[in-house]
Amino acid sequence: MPVRVPCVGAVIHDDEHRLLVVRRANPPAIGRWSIPGGRVESDESDAEAVRREVLEETGLVVAVGMWVGTVEIPGSGGVVYDIRDYACSVVDGTLVAGDDASDARWVTRAELLQLDTVRDLVDTLAGWGVLPA
C-alpha cells in the first residue's frame, strides 16, 4: 500500500490574470516550473500550509480561497503525493524566490507554454479552467 503524503498548491492570478509560477529548487522535479506549494505539516490545516508555502517560496502573503482540484503524483519508494490545490489572492508582500524556489514569476498563457513545467501541469490547469490569460 502506498504512503500518501498530504500536499497543497496555490493557483494565484494577478490583476492581469497572469499565473504565479516557481522553478523548483529541490526534488522532486528540480529545475521545472510549477505552482507554489508543498507538504502539509502534521499540525496545520490545508489553508495554513498554503499560506506558509507561498510565503516561503515567493515572499507573498495570500488569502486562501476555494479548492480548485486534486492531483496524485507518484514518487519514489511507494510514495504518492496527494496535492490539493486552492485558488488564492495576494494580499501583501513583494515577489522574490525563496526557500524551495530558484525563481518565481508571473506568466501569461503563452509564456507558461514555453516553460519546462512539471508533468501534466498545463493540462491539469486547463481542465480546471484556471490557465492564465
Secondary structure per residue as TSV (DSSP state, phi and psi in degrees):
chain	resnum	aa	ss	phi	psi
A	1	M	-	360.0	133.1
A	2	P	-	-70.0	152.4
A	3	V	E	-87.7	119.4
A	4	R	E	-92.4	127.8
A	5	V	E	-110.5	113.9
A	6	P	E	-71.6	129.3
A	7	C	E	-137.0	164.8
A	8	V	E	-135.3	159.9
A	9	G	E	-140.3	160.2
A	10	A	E	-122.0	122.6
A	11	V	E	-99.0	106.8
A	12	I	E	-123.8	124.2
A	13	H	B	-112.4	147.1
A	14	D	-	-92.4	-173.7
A	15	D	T	-64.4	-21.1
A	16	E	T	-94.1	8.3
A	17	H	-	62.3	28.9
A	18	R	-	-82.2	155.9
A	19	L	E	-101.2	139.1
A	20	L	E	-84.3	124.0
A	21	V	E	-128.9	155.4
A	22	V	E	-128.7	148.9
A	23	R	E	-93.5	124.1
A	24	R	E	-65.7	129.6
A	25	A	S	-94.6	-12.1
A	26	N	S	-136.7	160.7
A	27	P	S	-63.1	154.6
A	28	P	S	-78.1	161.6
A	29	A	S	65.0	36.1
A	30	I	T	-55.2	134.8
A	31	G	T	85.0	-8.8
A	32	R	-	-100.0	156.6
A	33	W	E	-92.3	143.0
A	34	S	E	-155.3	-177.0
A	35	I	-	-85.5	156.5
A	36	P	S	-62.2	146.8
A	37	G	E	163.4	-179.4
A	38	G	E	171.9	-163.1
A	39	R	E	-72.4	147.2
A	40	V	-	-89.4	124.4
A	41	E	-	-72.6	156.7
A	42	S	T	-62.4	-24.0
A	43	D	T	-102.5	14.1
A	44	E	-	-128.9	154.5
A	45	S	-	-80.9	170.0
A	46	D	H	-57.6	-45.8
A	47	A	H	-61.8	-41.6
A	48	E	H	-63.4	-41.9
A	49	A	H	-64.8	-41.7
A	50	V	H	-60.4	-50.2
A	51	R	H	-59.0	-43.8
A	52	R	H	-64.9	-48.5
A	53	E	H	-63.2	-43.5
A	54	V	H	-63.6	-44.2
A	55	L	H	-62.1	-45.4
A	56	E	H	-63.1	-40.5
A	57	E	H	-87.4	-23.7
A	58	T	H	-130.9	-12.1
A	59	G	S	77.8	5.2
A	60	L	E	-101.7	143.0
A	61	V	E	-97.9	130.2
A	62	V	E	-123.9	154.9
A	63	A	E	-96.6	130.3
A	64	V	E	-91.8	127.3
A	65	G	E	-106.4	-140.3
A	66	M	E	-70.9	150.5
A	67	W	E	-65.5	133.6
A	68	V	E	-100.1	-42.2
A	69	G	E	175.9	174.7
A	70	T	E	-131.1	139.1
A	71	V	E	-127.2	150.9
A	72	E	E	-116.5	126.0
A	73	I	E	-121.3	119.1
A	74	P	E	-69.9	137.7
A	75	G	-	-115.4	-171.4
A	76	S	G	-80.0	157.8
A	77	G	G	66.3	29.3
A	78	G	G	79.5	12.8
A	79	V	E	-85.0	141.2
A	80	V	E	-124.5	121.3
A	81	Y	E	-84.9	116.1
A	82	D	E	-97.1	99.2
A	83	I	E	-105.4	116.9
A	84	R	E	-102.4	119.4
A	85	D	E	-102.2	140.4
A	86	Y	E	-126.9	143.5
A	87	A	E	-73.1	136.5
A	88	C	E	-135.9	160.0
A	89	S	E	-131.3	143.1
A	90	V	E	-76.2	132.4
A	91	V	E	-116.1	-15.9
A	92	D	E	-170.1	167.4
A	93	G	E	104.6	171.4
A	94	T	-	-123.8	130.8
A	95	L	-	-65.5	121.6
A	96	V	-	-154.3	133.7
A	97	A	-	-68.6	136.8
A	98	G	-	-154.0	171.5
A	99	D	T	53.3	-110.1
A	100	D	T	-86.7	7.5
A	101	A	E	-114.7	132.7
A	102	S	E	-92.4	-13.0
A	103	D	E	-159.9	155.5
A	104	A	E	-147.7	137.8
A	105	R	E	-160.4	160.6
A	106	W	E	-90.9	135.0
A	107	V	E	-132.3	147.7
A	108	T	-	-81.0	174.4
A	109	R	H	-60.6	-45.1
A	110	A	H	-61.1	-41.4
A	111	E	H	-67.2	-40.6
A	112	L	H	-59.8	-41.3
A	113	L	H	-67.0	-18.6
A	114	Q	H	-88.4	-12.6
A	115	L	S	-85.7	154.9
A	116	D	-	-83.7	90.4
A	117	T	B	-91.1	163.5
A	118	V	-	-63.1	155.4
A	119	R	T	-54.3	132.2
A	120	D	T	68.4	7.4
A	121	L	H	-59.6	-53.0
A	122	V	H	-62.9	-45.6
A	123	D	H	-63.2	-39.8
A	124	T	H	-64.9	-49.3
A	125	L	H	-62.8	-36.9
A	126	A	H	-63.7	-43.4
A	127	G	H	-62.9	-30.6
A	128	W	T	-87.8	-5.4
A	129	G	T	72.7	31.3
A	130	V	-	-123.6	21.4
A	131	L	-	-64.3	151.5
A	132	P	-	-68.2	167.3
A	133	A	-	-70.2	360.0
